[in-house]
Amino acid sequence: MATDDSSAVLSLYQSERKIFARSVTGWFSHWRWAMVWITQLVFYGMPWLSLNGRQALLFDLDSRRFYIFNLVLYPQDLIYLTGLLVISALSLFLFTAVAGRLWCGYACPQTVYTEIFMWVERKIEGDRIARMRLDKAPMGAAKLARKSFKHAIWLAIALWTGFTFVGYFTPIKELTGAVARLSLGPWELFWVLFYGFATYGNAGFMREQVCKYMCPYARFQSAMFDRDTLIVTYDEALGEGRGSRPRSDTPADYHAKGLGDCVDCGLCVQVCPTGIDIRKGLQYECISCSACIDVCDSVMDKMHYPRGLIRYSTQNGINQKLPRAAMWRRVFRPRVLVYTAVLLAVSLGLLASLLTRATFKVDVVRDRGAMARVVGQGQVENVYRLQIMNATEHGEQYEIAVDGIEGARIVSEAVVTVDAANSRWIPVRVQTPPNAATAGSHPITFKIESLGGARDEVIEKSVFLVPR
C-alpha cells in the first residue's frame, strides 16, 4: 500500500513550558503585597469577629439567615445581592476601561494565592536559577526534603483557606470544635477539602494556565479596552533597537550605534508570571501585574537612563507621543464618566435602600386548608397565615390590623412576639359583619406595626373571599 511521506500529525494540545518567575521589588511590587496583606487579613480574620453575641459575618444557609454586621437578611432580600452583583460588574467595567486588568494584577484570588505560594517556593527552593537547577537535578534526599517541605506548607495554607471559606457558612468556632473532635459533617468536610484542593492546584501548579485558559475575563477584556485605556506598554520608539552596551556609554554613544534604551537583558520576561514578552506589544495573557515595569526601572537606574521604557500608558499616548496631562484627560473620557455615574447611582440607591429598610418583613398567605365560611351571628371569616421575619438583634412585639372592608377585624391574637433574628408563622382569623361585602373576592390590606423603638410599619395586600 502506498504511503504519503508528506503527511503530518497535527496535535491539538500544545505542551507548556514551566515558568520560573524571578522575584522583583519595586513600587508596584509593594502595592501587590499590600493588596495580598489587605485581602488575606480580611478573608482570614473576618469570620473571627463577633457582634451581638454571634459571628459578625455569617451566611447561615440552614436557617436561611445572612448576618452582615448589624444587618440580618432573609432570602426575600435577594434584591440586595442583585444590586451587589450589578455594582461588581460595573466596577469591573470601569476599572478595565480606565486601566485594564487591575483586578487581575492586584486583587484576584488566583493572583493573590499564586503570589503567596511563589513566596513560599522562593523561601524554600531559592530564586529563579536555584529552582531551575533543583528541578533538573536527580531526585535525592536533599531535593525530596525541599520539595516535601514546600508541598506541606502549600497544603497547610490551602486547607486553612478551605477551613476559613466554610467558616463563612458554618460558625467558625463551632467548626473549630468539630475539627478538634474529628466530627466534621460530610458537607463541611467536602467543602474544606474541595476549596483547599482548588487553592493548592490553582496556585501551586496551574498558576498562569488559569489566567490564560480558564478565566473568561482574559477573553472578553478586549471588548472593554480602547486606545485610551491605560495598559502596561513598552515604548518601542525609546527601546529599539535592542542590544547590550557598556554601562559607560552615553546616549550619544549608543544612539550612534543604532541602539535604543533597551539593553536586551530579558529580565522583563523572567519576572513575568505568565511568561510573555511585553516588548511584543499588548497580549491577552498580560495581567497588568507591572512586575516588568519594576524590573525595567531598576535596570534603567543601574544604566543611569531615564525610567519609563516600560510604563503604564495608552496606545494613543505612545503612538501620538501625548504629554502626560493630555493622556490623562483622554483617560477620563465619556465612556468612563458614564460608567462612573451609573456606578455611583446604583451604589447610592442600594445604600439608601439598606438604610431605610424596615426592621421586619411580612408574607401573607391565605390558609388553603380553611375555606371562607359563615360563623356566629352571620359573620364571614377567612383564615390567613402571616410570616413575620424579625431582622433585629432583639425580640419584638408586632400589632396586626386589617383594613379594606368596613367592619373587618382581627378575632385572633392581634399582638404577637417574634424572637431576635427569627421568623414566626402566625394564624390570623379575619371576620366581617353580615352583608358587609357582596359575594366574591375583595381586596384587603394587613397593617403590621412594630411596637418597639423603631415603630416600623409594613402593609401587605391580600384578598377576602365572601361565599355565595
C-alpha positions in Angstrom: 0.0 0.0 0.0 1.4 3.4 -1.0 2.2 5.8 1.8 2.3 9.6 1.6 5.5 10.7 3.3 4.3 14.4 3.2 1.5 13.7 5.7 2.0 15.2 9.1 0.3 14.7 12.5 -1.3 17.9 13.9 -1.5 17.9 17.7 -4.4 19.7 19.2 -2.5 20.1 22.5 0.5 22.2 23.0 2.7 21.5 25.9 3.5 24.5 28.1 7.0 25.0 29.5 7.2 25.6 33.2 7.6 29.2 34.1 10.2 30.1 36.8 9.3 33.7 37.6 12.1 35.8 39.0 11.5 37.8 42.2 11.3 41.6 41.8 11.0 44.5 44.1 9.7 48.0 43.3 6.8 50.4 43.7 4.3 48.2 42.0 5.6 45.1 43.8 5.0 46.8 47.2 1.4 47.6 46.1 0.8 43.9 45.1 2.0 42.8 48.5 -0.1 45.4 50.2 -3.1 44.0 48.4 -2.1 40.5 49.5 -2.0 41.6 53.1 -5.2 43.5 53.0 -7.3 40.8 51.2 -6.0 38.0 53.4 -6.4 39.8 56.7 -10.0 40.5 55.7 -10.6 36.9 54.4 -8.9 35.0 57.3 -9.9 37.5 60.0 -13.5 38.4 59.3 -15.1 35.1 60.4 -13.5 35.5 63.9 -15.2 38.9 64.5 -18.1 38.8 66.9 -21.1 41.1 67.1 -24.1 40.9 69.4 -23.0 37.5 70.6 -22.7 36.0 67.2 -20.4 35.9 64.2 -20.3 39.3 62.6 -20.4 37.9 59.0 -22.2 34.7 58.6 -24.2 33.2 55.8 -26.3 30.7 57.7 -27.9 28.5 55.0 -29.6 26.1 57.4 -31.7 28.8 59.0 -31.7 31.0 55.8 -30.3 34.0 57.6 -27.5 36.2 56.3 -25.8 38.2 59.1 -23.7 41.1 57.8 -22.7 43.1 60.8 -25.9 44.9 62.0 -27.9 43.6 59.1 -30.0 40.4 59.2 -31.0 39.5 55.6 -33.5 36.8 54.5 -33.9 35.1 51.1 -36.6 37.7 50.4 -33.7 40.3 50.4 -32.3 38.8 47.2 -32.6 42.2 45.6 -29.6 43.4 47.6 -27.5 40.5 46.3 -28.6 41.5 42.8 -27.6 45.1 43.5 -24.2 44.0 44.8 -23.6 41.9 41.6 -24.5 44.9 39.4 -22.1 47.1 41.4 -19.3 44.5 41.0 -19.9 44.2 37.2 -20.0 48.0 36.8 -16.8 48.3 38.9 -15.1 45.7 36.7 -16.2 47.6 33.5 -15.0 50.9 34.9 -11.6 49.7 36.2 -11.0 47.8 32.9 -11.9 50.8 30.8 -9.6 53.0 32.8 -6.6 50.8 33.4 -7.0 47.3 32.0 -6.7 44.3 34.2 -6.1 46.0 37.6 -8.3 43.4 39.3 -6.2 40.5 37.8 -2.9 42.0 38.7 -3.6 43.0 42.3 -6.7 41.6 43.9 -7.8 38.4 42.1 -7.7 35.4 44.4 -5.7 33.5 41.7 -3.1 36.2 41.7 -3.0 36.6 45.5 -2.6 33.0 46.3 -0.1 32.4 43.5 1.9 35.3 44.9 1.8 33.6 48.4 2.7 30.1 47.1 5.6 31.5 45.0 6.9 33.4 48.0 6.9 30.0 49.9 8.6 28.4 47.0 11.3 31.0 46.8 12.0 30.8 50.5 12.4 27.0 50.4 13.9 26.4 47.0 15.6 29.7 46.2 15.1 32.2 43.4 14.7 31.5 39.7 18.1 30.0 38.9 18.2 27.9 42.1 14.7 26.5 41.3 15.6 25.6 37.8 18.7 23.8 38.9 16.8 21.9 41.6 14.1 20.8 39.1 16.8 19.5 36.7 18.7 17.7 39.5 18.1 14.0 40.0 15.9 13.0 42.9 17.8 12.7 46.1 17.4 13.2 49.8 18.0 16.9 49.7 15.7 17.5 46.8 13.0 15.3 48.3 13.2 17.1 51.6 12.9 20.5 50.0 10.0 19.5 47.7 8.2 17.7 50.5 8.5 20.7 52.9 7.3 23.1 50.2 4.2 21.0 49.5 3.5 20.5 53.2 3.4 24.3 53.6 1.3 24.7 50.5 -1.2 22.1 51.8 -1.4 23.8 55.2 -2.2 27.1 53.6 -4.7 25.5 51.2 -6.5 23.6 54.0 -6.6 26.7 56.2 -8.1 28.6 53.3 -10.8 25.9 52.8 -11.5 25.9 56.5 -11.9 29.7 56.6 -14.2 29.6 53.5 -16.5 27.1 55.2 -16.3 29.3 58.3 -18.4 31.9 56.5 -21.3 29.4 56.2 -20.9 27.4 59.5 -20.0 29.4 62.6 -16.2 29.2 62.7 -16.0 28.5 66.4 -18.3 25.5 66.1 -16.3 24.4 63.0 -13.1 24.6 65.0 -14.6 22.4 67.7 -15.8 19.9 65.2 -12.3 19.7 63.6 -10.7 19.3 67.0 -13.2 16.4 67.8 -12.8 15.0 64.3 -16.5 15.2 63.9 -16.9 17.4 60.8 -20.2 16.9 59.0 -20.0 15.4 55.5 -20.7 18.7 53.7 -18.3 20.7 55.8 -15.6 18.2 55.2 -16.3 18.1 51.4 -16.1 21.9 51.0 -13.0 22.2 53.2 -11.2 19.6 51.1 -12.7 20.9 47.8 -11.8 24.5 48.3 -8.4 23.6 49.7 -7.7 21.3 46.8 -8.7 24.1 44.4 -6.4 26.5 46.1 -3.5 24.0 46.2 -3.9 23.1 42.5 -4.6 26.5 41.0 -1.9 28.5 43.0 0.7 25.7 43.2 0.6 24.1 39.8 -1.8 25.6 37.3 -0.9 29.3 38.0 -0.8 31.2 34.7 -2.8 28.4 33.0 -5.8 29.6 35.0 -5.4 33.2 33.8 -4.7 32.2 30.2 -7.1 29.4 29.5 -9.7 29.0 32.3 -10.6 32.6 33.2 -13.2 34.1 30.8 -12.1 37.6 31.6 -8.9 37.2 29.6 -11.0 36.5 26.5 -13.6 39.3 26.7 -11.4 42.0 28.2 -10.6 43.4 24.8 -14.3 44.4 24.4 -13.8 46.9 27.2 -10.4 48.2 26.0 -9.8 51.0 23.6 -6.8 53.1 22.6 -7.2 55.4 25.6 -7.1 52.6 28.2 -4.1 52.6 30.5 -2.1 49.4 29.9 1.4 48.2 30.6 3.3 49.2 27.5 6.8 49.0 26.0 7.9 52.2 24.3 9.4 50.9 21.0 10.5 54.4 20.0 12.7 54.6 23.1 13.8 51.0 23.3 14.5 49.8 19.7 17.0 48.6 18.6 17.8 46.5 21.4 21.3 45.4 22.4 23.9 45.3 25.1 26.4 48.1 25.6 29.0 49.2 28.2 27.5 50.9 31.2 29.8 53.8 30.5 28.2 54.6 27.1 26.4 57.9 26.9 23.1 58.2 24.9 25.1 59.8 22.1 27.4 56.7 22.0 24.7 54.0 21.9 22.4 56.1 19.6 25.4 56.3 17.2 25.5 52.5 17.2 21.8 52.4 16.3 20.7 51.2 19.7 17.8 52.3 21.8 17.4 52.3 25.6 16.6 48.6 25.8 19.7 46.7 26.8 18.0 43.4 25.9 18.6 41.9 29.3 15.5 39.8 29.2 14.6 40.4 32.8 11.1 41.7 31.9 10.4 38.2 30.5 11.9 36.4 33.5 9.8 38.3 36.1 6.5 37.8 34.1 4.2 35.3 35.9 2.6 34.4 32.6 5.9 34.2 30.7 5.1 36.7 28.0 7.5 39.3 26.4 5.9 42.7 26.9 8.1 44.1 24.1 5.9 42.3 21.6 3.0 44.6 22.4 -0.3 44.1 24.2 -1.2 40.4 24.7 -4.3 38.9 26.3 -2.1 36.9 28.7 -0.8 40.1 30.4 -2.5 40.5 33.8 -1.1 44.0 34.4 0.9 43.0 37.5 3.6 45.5 36.5 6.5 43.3 37.5 8.1 44.2 34.2 7.9 47.9 35.0 9.6 47.4 38.4 12.5 45.3 36.9 12.9 47.6 33.9 13.1 50.7 36.1 15.8 49.0 38.2 17.8 48.3 35.1 17.4 51.8 33.8 18.6 53.1 37.2 21.7 51.0 37.0 22.4 52.2 33.5 21.6 55.8 34.5 18.9 56.1 31.9 15.5 57.7 32.5 12.8 55.4 33.7 9.7 54.7 31.7 10.8 52.4 28.9 8.1 50.1 30.2 5.3 52.0 31.9 1.6 52.5 32.3 0.5 54.4 29.2 -2.2 54.3 26.4 -1.8 53.2 22.8 -2.7 56.7 21.7 -0.3 58.2 24.3 2.6 56.1 22.9 1.8 56.5 19.2 1.0 60.2 19.3 3.6 61.0 22.0 1.0 62.7 24.1 2.2 64.6 27.2 1.1 63.1 30.5 -1.6 65.7 31.1 -3.2 65.2 27.7 -3.1 61.4 28.1 -4.8 61.6 31.5 -7.5 63.9 30.1 -8.3 61.3 27.4 -8.4 58.5 30.0 -11.3 60.2 31.7 -13.4 60.1 28.5 -17.3 60.0 28.2 -17.4 56.2 28.4 -15.6 56.3 31.8 -17.7 59.1 33.1 -20.9 57.2 32.2 -19.7 54.1 33.9 -18.8 56.2 37.0 -22.1 58.0 37.1 -24.1 54.7 36.8 -21.9 53.0 39.4 -22.4 55.9 41.8 -26.2 56.0 41.2 -26.6 52.2 41.8 -24.3 52.3 44.9 -26.2 55.2 46.4 -29.5 53.6 45.6 -28.5 50.4 47.3 -27.1 52.2 50.3 -30.3 54.3 50.7 -32.4 51.1 50.4 -30.4 49.4 53.2 -30.6 52.4 55.5 -34.3 52.9 55.1 -35.4 49.2 55.0 -38.0 48.1 57.6 -36.7 46.2 60.6 -39.0 43.3 59.7 -40.7 41.6 56.8 -44.1 40.0 56.4 -45.5 37.4 54.0 -49.3 36.9 53.9 -50.7 33.5 52.7 -54.4 32.5 52.7 -54.8 29.3 54.6 -55.9 26.9 51.9 -56.9 24.3 54.5 -59.7 26.5 55.8 -62.3 27.8 53.3 -64.2 31.1 53.7 -67.1 30.4 56.0 -70.0 32.0 57.8 -69.8 31.8 61.6 -71.6 33.1 64.7 -74.1 35.8 64.0 -73.6 35.6 60.2 -70.1 37.0 60.2 -67.9 35.9 57.3 -64.5 34.5 58.3 -61.3 33.9 56.4 -58.1 32.4 57.8 -54.6 33.6 56.9 -51.1 32.7 57.8 -48.7 35.6 58.3 -44.9 35.0 58.4 -43.3 37.8 60.4 -39.5 37.9 60.0 -37.7 39.9 62.7 -34.5 41.4 61.3 -33.3 43.0 64.5 -31.0 41.6 67.2 -33.7 41.7 69.9 -37.2 40.3 70.4 -40.0 42.5 69.1 -43.8 42.8 69.5 -46.0 43.4 66.5 -49.6 44.6 66.3 -51.7 43.3 63.4 -54.6 45.2 62.0 -56.8 44.8 58.8 -58.5 47.2 56.5 -60.3 47.2 53.2 -63.8 46.1 54.2 -65.9 48.2 56.6 -66.1 46.4 59.9 -63.4 43.9 59.2 -61.5 42.9 62.4 -58.9 40.5 63.7 -60.5 38.0 66.0 -57.4 36.0 66.7 -54.3 37.2 68.6 -53.6 40.8 67.4 -50.3 41.4 69.2 -47.5 38.8 68.8 -43.9 38.5 69.8 -41.1 37.3 67.5 -37.6 36.4 68.9 -34.5 38.2 67.8 -33.3 37.5 64.2 -36.1 34.9 63.8 -39.3 34.3 62.0 -42.7 33.0 63.1 -45.8 31.8 61.3 -49.0 33.2 62.9 -52.5 32.1 62.1 -54.8 35.1 61.7 -58.7 35.0 61.6 -60.4 37.9 60.0 -64.2 38.4 60.3 -66.5 40.9 58.6 -70.1 41.8 59.6 -73.0 40.2 57.7 -73.7 41.8 54.3 -70.5 44.0 54.7 -69.5 42.8 51.2 -71.0 41.1 48.3 -70.2 37.5 47.3 -66.8 37.2 45.6 -63.2 38.4 46.1 -62.4 41.7 47.8 -59.0 43.3 48.3 -57.9 43.9 51.9 -54.7 45.1 53.5 -52.9 43.9 56.6 -51.0 46.5 58.6 -48.3 45.2 60.8 -46.6 47.7 63.1 -43.6 47.1 65.4 -44.2 48.3 69.0 -40.5 48.7 69.7 -38.4 51.8 69.4 -38.3 51.9 65.5 -42.1 51.8 65.2 -41.8 50.5 61.6 -44.9 49.6 59.7 -45.4 47.1 56.9 -48.5 46.9 54.7 -49.3 43.7 52.7 -52.1 43.1 50.3 -54.4 40.1 50.2 -58.0 39.1 49.3 -61.1 38.4 51.4 -63.5 35.8 50.0 -67.2 36.0 50.6 -69.1 32.8 49.9 -72.2 32.8 47.8 
